[in-house]
Amino acid sequence: MNFGEKISKAIKKIKGKLIVSIILWLILTIVFVAPFSLALHSAMTEVEADKWATFFMSLGQQIVKPIESIGLCIAGESEGYFFGMFWRYTLIYAAVAAVGIMKAMPKHEFDGIENGSSDWCVNGEQYSILNHKEGIILAEKNYLPVDKRGNVNVLVVGRFRFW
């Protein structure tokens, strides 16, 4: 299994979570990045010595109006602070998402396949012992032949449902 196949399996595995994270990225951009950049702009243009008070006052005013804040940022009221913070925030968010995808990658090619199933066999290896046409049913296409020499005992684990 090459690296490209691992990435495609990881993306397929977390596709729903990836969509949710993109929506979360958009919401956080509107709710936090835009007000933060407007507050930073107002604090930096302030000539007073208490820039922190101006920053937090402006942040409190802008964070309760996120749609208006994003509109002001797009209109250019933040004088470039928004786009600088937006790209930094996006890079950090993308790095965190990449770590999440890397953690979701399968560890080996048999990841997600039931242990002990015939799916682990390749090129009909299981038919050196089993039969694929007749005998005691073990799985969908695997039968234990009854004319086999040796032990043909079978342990059935599960339940029988009827109604």
LINTAPE-V13938 format. One line per field, one symbol per residue. ss: DSSP state (H for helix, E for strand, C for the rest). phi: phi as a letter, one per 30 degrees, with the letter a starting at -180 (. if undefined). burial: # if it has 24 or more other ideal C-beta (glycine too) atoms within 12 Angstrom, else .. A space follows every 50 residues. Layout:
# LINTAPE-V13938
ss=???
phi=???
burial=???
This chain:
# LINTAPE-V13938
ss=CCHHHHHHHHHHHCHHHHHHHHHHHHHHHHHHHHHHHHHHHHHHHCCCCC HHHHHHHHHHHHHCCHHHHHHHHHHCCCCCHHHHHHHHHHHHHHHHHHHH HHHHCCCCCCCCCCCCCHHHCCCCHHHHCCECCCCEECCCCCEECCCCCC CCCCCCCCCCCCC
phi=.ddddddddddddcedddddddddeddddddcddddddddddddddcddc ddddddddddddddbddddddddddjdchidddddddddddddddddddd dddddddadcdjcedidddddbhiedddccccbbkddcbebbbcddcddj dcdbccckbccaa
burial=........##...#..........#..###.############....... ....#..##..##..#..##.##...##..##..##..#...#...#... #..###...........#...........#.......#...###...... .............
